[in-house]
Amino acid sequence: MIDESNPAGRLHRILSEVAAKNGEGICVRDTWAPVFGCAAKDEAAVLRGLVEVYGLCEEVKNLIRLNPDLNHDLYLASFPKIEKAILPVNLGQQWKTLRGHLDGEVLARLQFCAEALQGFYSEESISEEDLSQIQEMVSALYDAITDSSISAELKLALLEELDRIKKAILLIKIKGAKGVKEALQSLVGSVVANHQSLKQLQNDEPDILKRLGGLLDKLDAFTARALKLKRMLTGPVSYVLEEITGPDGEEGSAEDV
């Protein structure tokens, strides 16, 4: 069984899925839309997904090149064909015209890449239960912010960060937990940038601040476990938020996060 805990394994799974479609009578857009969980008519979403898959290809190539003991040319020989399959000029063209690039040899070489990466790069398997909890927490916080009376500027900033987390969850089959980690980093940055406005929530909207802290804590624990890293937030999130907003209404330092 192919190890899907690294980028090459995830790329193999994705390409195997689309290569299994015979391409008769279906266009590129209809082939890829189910992979990205979007409607076929949403061409912008399909294009964004293809860009992410291309980014996954680049990540695999970079990781292979980091290992001096591997024959880079041999392991990466099939990537030009992969890139031709995932970078169509026209989403409306027939999939069968591109499907041939993803033949058995291409997928076999990609499997070897996944096995090679297994020795020095891997992620923990992602818990569906954790993902469901994160989605529920994001949805609840999104609704609470939308229905609140907080300033339009802060509301927009927080909702944009929550949308970023939602997209990271949708793309987790492509980017793995790395995309969620990037969304977490962005959220922490937004919290620091908006610490003055967040300070007012201690009295005006304490539930939002509590939910925000809970989400930060959950995302931090999730990404640290999945990527085998130390937690980004070294103390309880309530303490981090307190440092940002100040325990007595004083501004904290962004360097304390």
N, C-alpha and C positions, 0 to 999 in steps of 0.2 A: 504494500500500500504506500502511495506517495505521501511524503511528509508535507502537510499543508501549513506547518507552523513557520514557514519562511516564505519570502516573496516569490521564489521560483516555484514552490509548491502551489501557491495561490494562483500564479500565472498559468501553470499547467492545468489546474482545475477549470479555470475560466476558458482557456482556449480549447480544451477538450469538449466543453459544453457546446461551444459554437461550431466546432469542427464536426460534431455529431449531426448537425442539421444539414440535410443533403443539398439545400440551396435551391431546389427546384421551385420556381414560382414565388420565392420570397426575396425581398430586398435586404440590403445591409441594415437599414434602420429597423426592420421587423426582426432581424436576427439578434441584434444587440439589445434592444429595449428590455426584454425579459431579464437579461443578465443584470441590468442596472435598476430593475424594479420601477421602470417608468413607462408611460404610454408611448407607443410607437410614434404618435403624432407630435410628441414633444421632442423635436429635433435638437433643441438646445441641450436638453438633459442627456440625450444620447451622445452628443458631441463631447459634453463634459466628461461622461463616463469613458469614452474612448481616449480622451486626453489622460485620464487617470490610469488607464491600462497601459498607455504608452509610458507614463511615468513609472509604472511598475516594472516595465521592461528595462528602463534606464537604471532602476534600483538594482535589479538582478545583475545587470552587466557590471555595475560598479562594485557590487559585493564579490563577484567572481574575480574581478581584477585585483581586489585587495589581497587575495590569497596567492602568494608567489609560487606555491607548489603546484598550481594548476596550469594546464596548457590552455591559456586564454583563447587562442584562436580556435582550438578544437571545441571548447565548451560553448563559445559564442557564435559559431559558424552559422547557425540557423536564424539568428536574430534579424538579419535583413529580410528574410521571408516573413517572419512574424510581423515586422513593422509594416510590410506591404499589406498584410491582411487587416491590420487594425487602424490604418490611416487611409481610408477610402477618400477619393476625391468627391464622390457623390453618394450620399446616403441612400439615394433611390436606385442605385445600380444593383443588379442581381448578385446575391451572395455567392452563387456558384462560380462567378468569375474570380472571386477572392479565396474561396474555401480551399482551393488546391494548394495554396501556400502553407496550409496547416496539415501537412501529411504526417505519416507515421514517424518518419525520421526526425522531423522537427520536434514533435512531441516527445520522442525518446531522448533527444539531446537535452530538452528542457527538464526531463525527469532526472537525467544525470546531474544537471545543475542543482536541482533540489537536494539530491543526495550529497553533493559536494558541500553545499551550504550547511547541511545538517551538522557538520563537524564543528562549525564555529559561529553559527547564527541560527537561533530558533526562538520562537515565542511560545508561551504557554497557550494551550487551547482556550478559546474564548467561550465563556459560559453563556448560554442562551438566557439563563435566569438573570445573570447580571445585566445583559443587554436589555431585557424586558424591564428590569427595575430602573435602569437609567432612562429608558424611554418614558416610563411612567412619571419619573421625577421631573424630567424636562417638560413633559406635557402639563403637569400640574403647576409648575413654576411659570410656564408660558401663559397659562390661563390666568393665574394670579396677577401677573404683571399687566396683562392686557386689561383686566377689569379694575386695576388699581387707579389711584389718582396721582401717582408719581409724575414727575415732570416728563414732558414729551421727549426731551433729549435723553434722559436716563432710560426711559422706557424703550426708545429706539435702540440704544446701545446694548441693552441687555437682551432684547428680542433678537437682534442680529447675532449675538453670541450663541443663543439657544438654537437658532436656525443653523449655525455652523456645526453645532454638536449633532443636530438631526442629520445633516448631510454626511457627517463622519460615520454615523451609525449605518446609514444606508450604503456607504461605500466600504464598509468594514471587510467585505469579502474580497475587495481589491487591495486596500491599504493596510488591513489588519488594525491592530490597536494603535499603530503609529499615527493614524489620522485622528483618532480620539485624543491622543496625547497632544497633538498640535492644536486641537480645539480647546483642550484644557488650558494650555499655555496662553491662548488668545483670551480666554475668559478671565484668567488671573490678571492679565495685562489690562483688560477693560475694568476690572474691579479696582485695580490700583489707580488707573486714570480717572475714575469716577468716584474716588473715595469721599470727596466733599459731599456729593449728592447722596451717596450711600449712608453717610453718617446720619442724615435726617430720617432714614428708614428705621432707625432704632426706636424712635417714638411713633412715627407715622405709619409704618408698614412693617412691624417686627416679623410677621409671618413670612414675608418675602425674603427678608434677610436670613431667617432661619432656613428656609428652603434652599436659598442660594448656598449657604454654608454646607448644607447636607449634600447638595449636588457636587460641589467642589470636592468634598471628602470622598464621595463615591467614585468620581472620575479619577481622582488621584490614586485611590486604592486599586481600581480596575486596571489602569494603565501600568502602574508599578508592577503588579502581579503578572500581567500579560507580557510585558516587555522585559521582565526580570531586572527592574531598576529599583533604586531607592525612591521612596515617595518624594515628590517634588515639594509638598508642603510638610515641613518637618514636624510640626506640632498639630494639635487639634485645630480644625478649621475655624472654630469659634475664636481661637486665640489669634489666628492669622487675620481674620476680619477685624478683630479688636485692635490689632496693631496698625491696620490700614486706616481705620476710622478714628482711632484714639479712644482709650478707655473712658476718658472724661471729656470727650468731645474734642480732644487734641488730635492733630493730624499725625499719623504714623509715617514712618519712612518706607518708601517702596523697596528699599534694600532689605527690609526685615522679612519679606516674603520668601 
